[in-house]
Amino acid sequence: MRRFLTYSLLFLLLPATLWGQSLRKAVPEYDFARFEKNRIGFQGDSSAFERLFKKMDSVLFLGKGNLRIMHIGGSHVQAGTLTRQLRNDLLSLRTALDGGRGLVFPFSAAHTNNPSSFTTSYEGSWKVTKNVQREPDHRLGLTGIALSASDDKASVMVTTVARDPKPQDPTFRFNEVKVLGYSSAGERVPVVVLAKGDTLQGCRADSCWSFGLPAFADSVKIATKGQGEFTLTGIFLDNPFPGISVTGIGVNGASLGSYSKCPDLMNDLRLVNPDLVILAVGINDATAANFSVDDFVARYKVLVSQIRSVNPDCALLFVSNNDSFRRIRRKGYVVNSNGKLAEQSFLRLGKDCDAGVWNLFDIMGGLGSMRKWEEAGLAKRDKIHFTEKGYELVGDLLFNALMDKYVEHLKKGK
């Protein structure tokens, strides 16, 4: 009976579309790609995804609960476009699905590119620490990046409006702010600066300060007060509404070794508490000439154990590395042959960790395909990163693969 009601609701939700195709986004065809292989594969236990999809049922059809997704990687994620496209696609499934913006970071104050899905600005002087540094001199958390200030004039502002807003971009409003970080010297603490210059004091709990805003907002300004130095490691923006939240975690150049330098990672994971983690770390690991499948798998399993210690029921989806090239002096760009080894690693991880695998490397066309993507305007000249158009396509493909599995879940009870 429940499944019958679910199907009825789905047809009401999407009245003008065909069953089995309605949830997918239209994508262009390219003869060099293998879009027919756009699927999520399982070689182990897939029960975690069944639990995930049951939670999605509740959100989509009953308007109850929250589904939290976290996408972690390197520069592909810091750029923000791929995660933004996936987020927008998911939120398009039903109106009023904004379950909170999740964890963000004011990258502009770190003098690096900010994800495209929100904007940030800053004042004063901030010292930057990143997990890509050989020996970070400040304790890091899940975001892999930190800002430290000892100046009352230092502040950051986050606005949940995309850098170049598009009609499909949702509006994110929040009334709860959690500032992640710690007083690294003295007793300096974060404060929220209100519109008229008044400050709002936070309530400390574990490794964050919580602020209840007087009204819903799409921006927040955070400063610090007191003696000594405060180190900010993230800002969590939330609201009380049911829906879907997608958090992007990425630092340019980050590898698995980078995230192992983040001792507060698990504390912050408890705050995000993801139901699905999309694991896309690896493109920087696979640039090494001595890349080892065994070492890569072992390092990844450490991260997996951290995630599952926070949420044992969390669904995991590995995203294989995209095809890429190396730039070699006097030779120009050559194919990174580690692409095949990395693909083997992700397939092994999927089996060993009872996780799904989305084989982007194969879907793209395999070894050497990045050059074709570049010629089609989908990849940049470095043949590692995608263009905005390319990232949007990859986001749509990932969404389609996820929705195909979701439709399979729905049909099981038909």
Secondary structure, DSSP 4 states (H G I P E B T S, - for coil): -HHHHHHHHHHHHSTTS-TTTTTSPP----TTS-GGG--EE-SS--HHHHHHHHHHHIIIII--SEEEEEEEESHHHHT-HHHHHHHHHHHTTSSS-B---EEE--GGGGTSPPPTTSEEEEES--EEEETTSSS-SS--BTTSEEEEE--TT-EEEEE-S-SS--TTPPP--EEEEEEEEEEEEET-EEEEEPTTS-EEE-EEETTEEEEEEEEEESEEEEEEESSEEEEEEEEEEE-S--EEEEEEEE-TT--HHHHTT-TBHHHHHHHH--SEEEE---TTGGGSTT--HHHHHHHHHHHHHHHHHH-TT-EEEEEPPPP-EEEETTTEEEE-THHHHHHHHHHHHHHHTT-EEE-HHHHHTSTTHHHHHHHTTSB-TTSSSBPHHHHHHHHHHHHHHHHHHHHHHHHTT-
